[in-house]
Amino acid sequence: MPDETTTGSAAWLAEEWAKQLTRVLETMAGEAPAVTYFSDELRADEPDSEELLWWEQPLSVDDALIWIGAGRASWEDIGKRVMRSAGIDEQDPEVLQGTYLEVLGQALSGVASAVAARLGREVSCSAGRQAAPAASQGLAVYKFQVASGEHSFPLLAVYSKVLVDIDQKPVDSPARPQRTTTPSEPEEPQPPNSIDLLMDVELPVSVSFGRAQLALKDVIKLTTGSIVELNRAVSEPVEVIVNNCVIARGEVVVVEGNFGIRIKQVISRQERLRTLY
């Protein structure tokens, strides 16, 4: 939620960043932090931060830019939270930084979608890089405090003047020919949104009854009628795998002469993440 001192046309950008960061951390780390923020100034001597790790994110609209700055303690904390949620006790700074940048990428994509909805046109994130804002003039700066449990960490968000001005005036878009529709003329179908398009994507689904390891000499001896013993008992459920990720377990059934699986357990998000590492 905003601090009482939050003013200016960039306030909605700060609020949207807080919402998106909360959403991504809840999804990836399993807990929704409390995020507060207020308008600030860009200073080189930010307290409680060594050299800030800056990420510069361009948006595909009028050269708009967003910068997110975090001290080492902040990005390490975010990286560790996400990795712990996946059951991994990671201490490698390079891995933690990569995990933190993945969180930023997803949250900034959410901000781009919010800007797109506000403008009524497509807006996406272009290729970003590690770079700091060149100067404070014309920039809107907000400081965020992200608290979870007994711990909290600061982040900085900086918005270019172009992006702030987008909230004040409509963005010029390519002229579109005017078209009238008569009652006898059918309306043009509206394009589906992105999530609707994803719903039709086909994914490979497989079932694992178990696994076995054999020496090469035993593999060579396999002939018709040979039996390979798996590492799964008859009473144990089989695994349902989508894109090499275990998503559920169930029991084998027969449906009109075909084998099928009755789902008995859906795998938790944390366990699904562990199967990817």
C-alpha positions as CSV (number, residue, x, y, z in Angstrom):
1,M,0.0,0.0,0.0
2,P,1.3,3.5,-0.6
3,D,2.7,5.9,2.0
4,E,0.7,9.0,2.7
5,T,3.4,11.1,0.9
6,T,2.8,9.3,-2.4
7,T,1.8,11.9,-5.0
8,G,2.2,12.6,-8.7
9,S,1.2,11.0,-12.0
10,A,3.6,8.1,-11.5
11,A,1.7,6.8,-8.4
12,W,-0.3,4.2,-10.4
13,L,3.0,2.8,-11.8
14,A,4.4,2.4,-8.3
15,E,1.2,0.7,-7.1
16,E,1.2,-1.6,-10.1
17,W,4.8,-2.6,-9.5
18,A,3.9,-3.4,-5.8
19,K,1.0,-5.5,-7.0
20,Q,3.0,-7.4,-9.6
21,L,6.0,-8.0,-7.2
22,T,3.6,-9.3,-4.5
23,R,1.9,-11.6,-7.1
24,V,5.2,-13.1,-8.4
25,L,6.7,-13.6,-4.9
26,E,3.5,-15.3,-3.7
27,T,3.6,-17.6,-6.8
28,M,7.3,-18.4,-6.7
29,A,8.1,-18.2,-3.0
30,G,4.8,-19.4,-1.5
31,E,4.2,-16.3,0.5
32,A,2.7,-12.8,-0.2
33,P,4.8,-10.1,1.3
34,A,3.6,-6.7,2.6
35,V,4.8,-4.0,0.2
36,T,4.9,-0.3,1.2
37,Y,6.3,2.5,-0.9
38,F,6.8,6.3,-1.1
39,S,8.1,8.9,-3.5
40,D,11.8,9.4,-3.1
41,E,14.9,10.8,-4.7
42,L,17.7,9.0,-6.5
43,R,20.8,9.1,-4.3
44,A,24.2,7.3,-4.6
45,D,24.4,6.7,-0.8
46,E,21.3,4.6,-0.3
47,P,21.3,3.2,3.3
48,D,21.6,-0.6,3.9
49,S,22.8,-1.2,0.3
50,E,26.3,-1.8,-1.1
51,E,26.6,-1.2,-4.8
52,L,23.1,-1.4,-6.1
53,L,22.3,-4.1,-8.7
54,W,20.3,-2.1,-11.3
55,W,18.1,-3.7,-14.0
56,E,17.1,-1.5,-16.9
57,Q,13.8,-2.6,-18.6
58,P,12.7,-1.0,-21.8
59,L,9.0,-1.1,-22.8
60,S,7.9,-1.3,-26.4
61,V,6.2,2.2,-26.3
62,D,7.9,5.5,-26.9
63,D,11.3,4.4,-25.5
64,A,9.8,4.1,-22.0
65,L,12.2,2.7,-19.4
66,I,11.9,1.3,-15.9
67,W,14.9,0.7,-13.6
68,I,14.8,-1.6,-10.5
69,G,17.7,-1.2,-8.0
70,A,18.5,-3.6,-5.2
71,G,21.3,-4.0,-2.8
72,R,23.0,-7.4,-2.5
73,A,21.2,-8.2,0.7
74,S,17.9,-7.6,-1.0
75,W,18.4,-9.7,-4.2
76,E,20.0,-12.5,-2.2
77,D,17.0,-12.6,0.1
78,I,14.6,-12.8,-2.8
79,G,16.6,-15.5,-4.5
80,K,16.9,-17.6,-1.3
81,R,13.2,-17.3,-0.6
82,V,12.3,-18.7,-4.1
83,M,14.9,-21.5,-3.9
84,R,13.8,-22.5,-0.4
85,S,10.2,-22.7,-1.7
86,A,11.5,-25.3,-4.2
87,G,13.2,-27.2,-1.4
88,I,16.7,-26.1,-2.4
89,D,19.1,-24.5,0.0
90,E,21.1,-22.4,-2.5
91,Q,24.0,-20.2,-1.5
92,D,25.7,-19.6,-4.8
93,P,25.4,-15.8,-5.5
94,E,25.3,-16.3,-9.3
95,V,22.3,-18.7,-9.0
96,L,20.6,-16.4,-6.4
97,Q,21.1,-13.4,-8.7
98,G,19.7,-15.3,-11.7
99,T,16.6,-16.3,-9.6
100,Y,16.1,-12.7,-8.5
101,L,16.3,-11.5,-12.1
102,E,13.7,-14.1,-13.1
103,V,11.4,-12.6,-10.4
104,L,12.0,-9.1,-11.8
105,G,11.3,-10.3,-15.4
106,Q,7.9,-11.8,-14.5
107,A,6.9,-8.7,-12.4
108,L,7.9,-6.3,-15.0
109,S,6.0,-8.2,-17.7
110,G,2.9,-7.7,-15.4
111,V,3.6,-4.0,-15.3
112,A,3.8,-3.9,-19.1
113,S,0.4,-5.6,-19.3
114,A,-1.0,-3.0,-17.0
115,V,0.4,-0.2,-19.2
116,A,-1.1,-1.9,-22.2
117,A,-4.5,-2.1,-20.6
118,R,-4.3,1.6,-19.7
119,L,-3.4,2.6,-23.2
120,G,-5.6,0.2,-25.0
121,R,-2.7,-1.0,-27.2
122,E,0.0,-3.7,-27.1
123,V,2.9,-3.1,-24.8
124,S,5.6,-5.6,-24.0
125,C,9.0,-5.8,-22.4
126,S,12.0,-5.5,-24.7
127,A,15.4,-7.0,-24.0
128,G,16.7,-5.6,-20.7
129,R,20.2,-5.2,-19.3
130,Q,22.0,-4.5,-16.1
131,A,22.4,-0.7,-16.2
132,A,21.7,2.2,-13.8
133,P,19.7,5.4,-14.6
134,A,21.9,8.0,-16.2
135,A,20.5,11.0,-14.2
136,S,17.7,11.8,-11.8
137,Q,16.4,14.8,-13.8
138,G,12.9,14.0,-15.1
139,L,12.8,10.6,-13.4
140,A,10.1,9.4,-11.0
141,V,11.7,7.6,-8.1
142,Y,9.9,5.3,-5.6
143,K,11.4,3.4,-2.7
144,F,9.7,0.1,-1.7
145,Q,9.9,-1.8,1.5
146,V,9.1,-5.5,1.1
147,A,8.3,-7.2,4.4
148,S,7.8,-10.9,4.9
149,G,7.6,-12.4,8.4
150,E,10.3,-10.8,10.6
151,H,12.5,-9.8,7.6
152,S,12.2,-6.9,5.2
153,F,14.3,-5.6,2.3
154,P,14.3,-2.3,0.3
155,L,14.0,-1.9,-3.5
156,L,14.1,1.2,-5.7
157,A,11.9,1.7,-8.8
158,V,12.7,4.5,-11.2
159,Y,10.5,5.5,-14.2
160,S,11.6,7.6,-17.2
161,K,9.7,10.8,-17.9
162,V,8.3,9.4,-21.1
163,L,6.6,6.6,-19.1
164,V,5.3,9.0,-16.5
165,D,3.8,11.2,-19.2
166,I,2.0,8.3,-20.8
167,D,-0.4,8.4,-17.9
168,Q,-1.2,12.1,-18.6
169,K,-1.9,12.0,-22.3
170,P,-2.9,9.4,-24.9
171,V,-0.1,7.8,-26.9
172,D,-0.2,8.3,-30.6
173,S,-1.1,5.1,-32.4
174,P,-1.1,4.4,-36.1
175,A,-4.2,5.7,-37.8
176,R,-6.9,3.1,-38.4
177,P,-9.4,3.3,-41.2
178,Q,-12.9,4.2,-40.1
179,R,-15.5,1.5,-40.7
180,T,-19.2,1.4,-40.2
181,T,-21.2,-1.8,-39.7
182,T,-24.7,-2.2,-41.0
183,P,-27.2,-4.5,-39.2
184,S,-27.0,-7.0,-42.1
185,E,-23.2,-7.0,-42.0
186,P,-21.7,-9.3,-39.3
187,E,-19.3,-7.9,-36.8
188,E,-15.6,-8.8,-37.2
189,P,-14.6,-11.4,-34.6
190,Q,-12.6,-10.1,-31.8
191,P,-9.1,-11.6,-31.4
192,P,-8.8,-13.8,-28.3
193,N,-6.6,-12.6,-25.5
194,S,-3.2,-14.3,-24.9
195,I,-4.5,-16.7,-22.2
196,D,-7.2,-18.0,-24.6
197,L,-4.5,-18.7,-27.2
198,L,-2.5,-20.7,-24.7
199,M,-5.5,-22.9,-23.8
200,D,-5.3,-24.6,-27.2
201,V,-1.6,-25.5,-26.9
202,E,-1.1,-29.3,-26.9
203,L,1.4,-30.7,-24.4
204,P,2.9,-34.2,-24.4
205,V,1.5,-36.3,-21.5
206,S,3.1,-39.6,-20.5
207,V,2.8,-42.0,-17.6
208,S,5.8,-43.5,-15.8
209,F,5.3,-47.0,-14.3
210,G,8.8,-47.0,-12.9
211,R,12.4,-47.1,-13.8
212,A,15.3,-49.6,-13.8
213,Q,19.0,-49.5,-14.3
214,L,20.7,-52.4,-16.1
215,A,24.3,-53.1,-16.9
216,L,25.1,-53.1,-20.6
217,K,25.8,-56.8,-20.6
218,D,22.3,-57.4,-19.2
219,V,20.7,-55.1,-21.9
220,I,22.5,-57.1,-24.6
221,K,20.9,-60.3,-23.3
222,L,17.3,-59.0,-23.5
223,T,15.2,-61.1,-25.8
224,T,11.5,-61.6,-26.4
225,G,9.9,-62.8,-23.1
226,S,12.6,-61.2,-20.9
227,I,11.2,-59.5,-17.7
228,V,12.7,-56.2,-16.4
229,E,11.9,-55.5,-12.8
230,L,11.0,-51.8,-12.1
231,N,11.6,-49.8,-8.9
232,R,7.9,-49.4,-8.2
233,A,5.6,-51.9,-6.4
234,V,2.3,-53.0,-7.9
235,S,0.3,-51.1,-5.2
236,E,2.2,-47.8,-5.7
237,P,0.6,-45.1,-7.9
238,V,2.1,-44.2,-11.3
239,E,3.3,-40.8,-12.2
240,V,1.7,-38.5,-14.8
241,I,4.3,-36.4,-16.6
242,V,3.8,-33.3,-18.7
243,N,6.8,-31.7,-20.4
244,N,9.2,-33.8,-18.3
245,C,7.6,-32.5,-15.1
246,V,5.6,-34.8,-12.7
247,I,2.2,-33.1,-12.1
248,A,0.1,-35.9,-10.6
249,R,0.0,-39.5,-9.4
250,G,-2.8,-42.0,-9.9
251,E,-3.9,-45.6,-10.4
252,V,-4.2,-47.5,-13.7
253,V,-7.7,-48.2,-14.9
254,V,-9.2,-49.7,-18.1
255,V,-11.6,-47.5,-20.1
256,E,-13.4,-49.3,-23.0
257,G,-10.4,-51.5,-23.6
258,N,-7.8,-48.7,-23.2
259,F,-5.5,-48.0,-20.3
260,G,-6.2,-44.8,-18.4
261,I,-5.2,-43.1,-15.2
262,R,-7.5,-42.1,-12.3
263,I,-5.8,-39.1,-10.7
264,K,-5.4,-39.7,-6.9
265,Q,-3.0,-36.9,-6.1
266,V,-2.0,-33.6,-7.7
267,I,1.6,-32.6,-7.0
268,S,2.2,-29.4,-5.0
269,R,3.9,-26.5,-6.6
270,Q,7.0,-26.9,-4.5
271,E,7.4,-30.6,-5.5
272,R,6.9,-29.7,-9.2
273,L,9.7,-27.2,-8.9
274,R,12.0,-29.8,-7.4
275,T,11.5,-32.1,-10.4
276,L,12.8,-29.4,-12.7
277,Y,16.2,-29.1,-11.0
